[in-house]
Amino acid sequence: MSGPGCIIRAEAAGDEAAVDALLREAFGGPVEADLVRRLRADGDVLLTLVSEADGDIVGHILFSPLMGLAPVRAAALAPLAVHPSRQRAGIGTALVREGLARLRQTEVDVVLVLGEPNYYGRFGFDAERARAFRTSYDGPYLQALALSDAGRAARGPLRYAAAFAALG
Ligand SMILES: CC(C)(COP(=O)(O)OP(=O)(O)OC[C@H]1O[C@@H](n2cnc3c(N)ncnc32)[C@H](O)[C@@H]1OP(=O)(O)O)[C@@H](O)C(=O)NCCC(=O)NCCS
């Protein structure tokens, strides 16, 4: 559950147009919608969830694989979006928590996110931990959360899925 009347479920075939519209609305442009379309086309989606309220998709989260640390399994959280009319109602929090729970079950070891530390810190994401890695997004907004001992011990260079390179 992500609030009154909301359910969280895996994104399904047929959701693409609604997710596309939601991402354009939430981010005020096409960049993240294009990113998600490209990640799907490339088969670079590890997990993607939607939050649905009264039949409408009001929130979306996607995790893609990060390469370079095998056998350690790493994932990138991006993007996360909640429809502007539904923000600050706990939907984003519920999507992150459900996503992380599902990644734990599928034995992902570490998750990286590029975002506002005040927001992602509440889930345990930490910029200090992210310094163990080298990525194209290094800096104070890159945060990491270990989901296992292997994730806690992991370090080294990580490569984002090809779709991220198109972001420039
Ligand atoms: C960022 C976003 C996903 C948060 O989702 P949400 O459902 O509005 O967030 P929640 O209701 O779960 O917020 C939980 C808390 O985070 C705070 N918060 C929300 N957005 C925040 C932000 N951008 N920075 C810092 N804190 C934020 C809220 O005030 C709330 O605090 P509280 O629990 O103390 O009241 C949503 O606002 C959004 O889609 N924004 C536009 C797109 C975007 O910037 N996405 C993130 C980058 S990938």
The ligand as an SDF file (V2000), in Angstrom:
LIG
                    3D

 48 50  0  0  0  0  0  0  0  0999 V2000
   10.8010   13.3390   -5.5420 C   0  0  0  0  0  0  0  0  0  0  0  0
    9.4510   12.6220   -5.5920 C   0  0  0  0  0  0  0  0  0  0  0  0
    9.6150   11.3080   -6.3470 C   0  0  0  0  0  0  0  0  0  0  0  0
    9.0180   12.3450   -4.1540 C   0  0  0  0  0  0  0  0  0  0  0  0
    7.8360   11.5830   -4.1760 O   0  0  0  0  0  0  0  0  0  0  0  0
    6.6500   11.9570   -3.1580 P   0  0  0  0  0  0  0  0  0  0  0  0
    5.6170   10.8910   -3.2500 O   0  0  0  0  0  0  0  0  0  0  0  0
    6.2520   13.3520   -3.4140 O   0  0  0  0  0  0  0  0  0  0  0  0
    7.4510   11.8620   -1.7970 O   0  0  0  0  0  0  0  0  0  0  0  0
    6.9280   11.4060   -0.3840 P   0  0  0  0  0  0  0  0  0  0  0  0
    5.5370   11.8600   -0.1620 O   0  0  0  0  0  0  0  0  0  0  0  0
    7.2220    9.9750   -0.2270 O   0  0  0  0  0  0  0  0  0  0  0  0
    7.9120   12.2990    0.4530 O   0  0  0  0  0  0  0  0  0  0  0  0
    8.4180   11.8910    1.6270 C   0  0  0  0  0  0  0  0  0  0  0  0
    9.1770   13.0180    2.2230 C   0  0  0  0  0  0  0  0  0  0  0  0
   10.1590   13.5400    1.3460 O   0  0  0  0  0  0  0  0  0  0  0  0
   10.0340   14.9580    1.2600 C   0  0  0  0  0  0  0  0  0  0  0  0
   10.3600   15.3130   -0.1010 N   0  0  0  0  0  0  0  0  0  0  0  0
    9.6070   15.1430   -1.1980 C   0  0  0  0  0  0  0  0  0  0  0  0
   10.2810   15.5790   -2.2840 N   0  0  0  0  0  0  0  0  0  0  0  0
   11.4870   16.0080   -1.8360 C   0  0  0  0  0  0  0  0  0  0  0  0
   12.6210   16.5690   -2.4790 C   0  0  0  0  0  0  0  0  0  0  0  0
   12.6710   16.7960   -3.8080 N   0  0  0  0  0  0  0  0  0  0  0  0
   13.6930   16.8820   -1.7240 N   0  0  0  0  0  0  0  0  0  0  0  0
   13.6920   16.6630   -0.3930 C   0  0  0  0  0  0  0  0  0  0  0  0
   12.6320   16.1550    0.2650 N   0  0  0  0  0  0  0  0  0  0  0  0
   11.5440   15.8230   -0.4470 C   0  0  0  0  0  0  0  0  0  0  0  0
    8.6310   15.2570    1.6200 C   0  0  0  0  0  0  0  0  0  0  0  0
    8.5240   16.5330    2.1910 O   0  0  0  0  0  0  0  0  0  0  0  0
    8.3150   14.1850    2.6400 C   0  0  0  0  0  0  0  0  0  0  0  0
    8.7970   14.5760    3.8870 O   0  0  0  0  0  0  0  0  0  0  0  0
    8.0110   14.1960    5.2060 P   0  0  0  0  0  0  0  0  0  0  0  0
    7.8260   12.6980    5.1650 O   0  0  0  0  0  0  0  0  0  0  0  0
    8.9030   14.6780    6.2670 O   0  0  0  0  0  0  0  0  0  0  0  0
    6.7250   14.9440    5.0510 O   0  0  0  0  0  0  0  0  0  0  0  0
    8.3670   13.4780   -6.2910 C   0  0  0  0  0  0  0  0  0  0  0  0
    8.2510   14.6890   -5.6020 O   0  0  0  0  0  0  0  0  0  0  0  0
    8.6240   13.7440   -7.7690 C   0  0  0  0  0  0  0  0  0  0  0  0
    8.1970   12.9560   -8.6160 O   0  0  0  0  0  0  0  0  0  0  0  0
    9.3010   14.8580   -8.0900 N   0  0  0  0  0  0  0  0  0  0  0  0
    9.5840   15.2050   -9.4760 C   0  0  0  0  0  0  0  0  0  0  0  0
   10.5370   14.2340  -10.1100 C   0  0  0  0  0  0  0  0  0  0  0  0
   11.8240   14.0730   -9.3310 C   0  0  0  0  0  0  0  0  0  0  0  0
   12.4630   15.0530   -8.9830 O   0  0  0  0  0  0  0  0  0  0  0  0
   12.2240   12.8080   -9.0510 N   0  0  0  0  0  0  0  0  0  0  0  0
   13.3970   12.4880   -8.2490 C   0  0  0  0  0  0  0  0  0  0  0  0
   14.6370   12.3950   -9.0110 C   0  0  0  0  0  0  0  0  0  0  0  0
   14.8440   10.8400   -9.8950 S   0  0  0  0  0  0  0  0  0  0  0  0
  1  2  1  0
  2  3  1  0
  2  4  1  0
  2 36  1  0
  4  5  1  0
  5  6  1  0
  6  7  2  0
  6  8  1  0
  6  9  1  0
  9 10  1  0
 10 11  2  0
 10 12  1  0
 10 13  1  0
 13 14  1  0
 14 15  1  0
 15 16  1  0
 15 30  1  0
 16 17  1  0
 17 18  1  0
 17 28  1  0
 18 19  1  0
 18 27  1  0
 19 20  2  0
 20 21  1  0
 21 22  1  0
 21 27  2  0
 22 23  1  0
 22 24  2  0
 24 25  1  0
 25 26  2  0
 26 27  1  0
 28 29  1  0
 28 30  1  0
 30 31  1  0
 31 32  1  0
 32 33  2  0
 32 34  1  0
 32 35  1  0
 36 37  1  0
 36 38  1  0
 38 39  2  0
 38 40  1  0
 40 41  1  0
 41 42  1  0
 42 43  1  0
 43 44  2  0
 43 45  1  0
 45 46  1  0
 46 47  1  0
 47 48  1  0
M  END
$$$$
